Amino acid sequence: MTKTENVEIKNKFKKPDGGYGWIILISISFSHFILIGCMYSFGIILKSIKSDFDVTQDIANLLQSLNVGFLYASGSLSSALAKEFGYRKVVMVSALIFASMFALSAFLKSFYLMIFTFGFIGGISYGCTYLTCFVALVEYFDKKLGLATGIIMASAGFGAFAFAPLSKSLLSHFGWKYTMIIFGGIVLTIFFFAILLRPIEYYKMKFLQQEGETQSLTQETSEIEEKKSFILTRILKEIFNFRLLIEDKIFLLVVLSAFFVFSAYYIPFIYIPIRAQNLNIKEYAWIISTAGITNIPIRLLFGYLCDKKFLRAIHMNTLCLVVATIAMFSYYFLTSLKTQLIFAVIFAFPMAGIHCLSTPYLVDIVGSAKFRNANGILNTFRGMGAILGPFIAGLLSEKYGSMFYSFIFAGAVFTLAMVLSLTASILFSLKIKKSKKINFDIVL
């Protein structure tokens, strides 16, 4: 098969946008229900861990911030591993490792050793489990990508809703150590969901057979040469492939915006339970649960809007950051359960958008072919933000003896993210307008 014929065959193949794609969707949805549920409820467990090990708040925050930070910082690694071994194998192995880190943490006598096992190793394996799933999603969905992403993110919202009261109940009955072991067992079930992540190459082969072609799509010369190189060299080359940041200014802006977003995003989930308990609000778990359940229909709405192109995903992302900025500056002045529940409902909008809009706007900006690399870069910067932000917030609360400065810090950082996203929105609109004008001129 010639190079031209190879390209033609690739162009003819259409993504299923359904069929076995729905099985892929169900598998990822259940996985994200568990992963996000564990993430958002961990702040409830963290207070007991902090008390047991007798560490300061800034040090305690490292456990969650490193876990979440390396989750996203592993973006380039998960992208490289998925390219090398396939997304099904990566998710299966990483789920096993992440489940083990949950269980192992219960037996450790040192908080700093827990930071290494659960924060560092657990964070990387968490990321390779969570992020790699999106590679499968983009390969199976095109016109329904927004809806598919919205459904997965909605299932994650159910996880945030369900795991907060579950964590509180397990904690009160069994203590944090047994709660971590139980969570490890729950995470282990993702291994079995991952078995269902059949590679898209299976359908490409069937398509070729229908077209009368034999074996598989021929590889480009550069790809063949690359396969001859040492496996570690190939993985490292993919991990440090940041060319898109130089080639695409809009992509650079959304990456910088994401860095600041994730510097602030997890701060309220750490401090809301602590703040609520200080205010003698006994039903504090319901604040996080309310945010989780409220953002479920919002995620579905965002997915629907992305597919219908009523408003581009990057523009909706900017609007979400405006809401997040206002909400974050306001939170510390809310002193009752009622007002904090109102905050949870409002914060559900950016909470939904920040997660479910990134896949559609990355595809809009860089295209499906470059999605895996772009997603890896974006999440690497998200991870750096998630590591730094909660730690800085902890330092501020410890130094000044008040969580007020942590929330002001979060609000200021969201403001920077909003400005960068707004700039990206404007440039993207100009790019689309210019593209339409060029196409119109060609027609004429």
Buried (B, 14 or more C-beta within 10 A) or exposed (E): BEEEEBEEBEEEEEBBBEEBBBEBBBBBBBBBBBBBBBBBBBBBBBBBBBEEBEBEBBBBBBBBBBBBBBBBBBBBBBBBBBBBBBBBBBBBBBBBBBBBBBBBBBEBEEBEEBBBBBBBBBBBBBBBBBBBBBBBBBBBBBEBBBBBBBBBBBBBBBBBBBBBBBBBEBBEEEBBBEBBBBBBEBBBBBBEBBEBBBBBEEBBBEBBEEEEBEEEBBEEEEEEEBEEEEEEEBBBEBBEBBEBBEEBEBBBBBBBBBBBBBBBBBBBBBBBBBBBEEEEBEEBBBBBBBBBBBBBBBBBBBBEBBBEEEEBBBBBBBBBBBBBBBBBBBBBEBEEBEEBBBBBBBBBBBBBBBBBBBBBBBBBBBEBEBBBBBBBBBBBBBBBBBBBBBBBBBBBBBEEEEBBBBBBBBBBBBBBBBBBBBBBBBBBEEBEEEEEEEEEEEEE
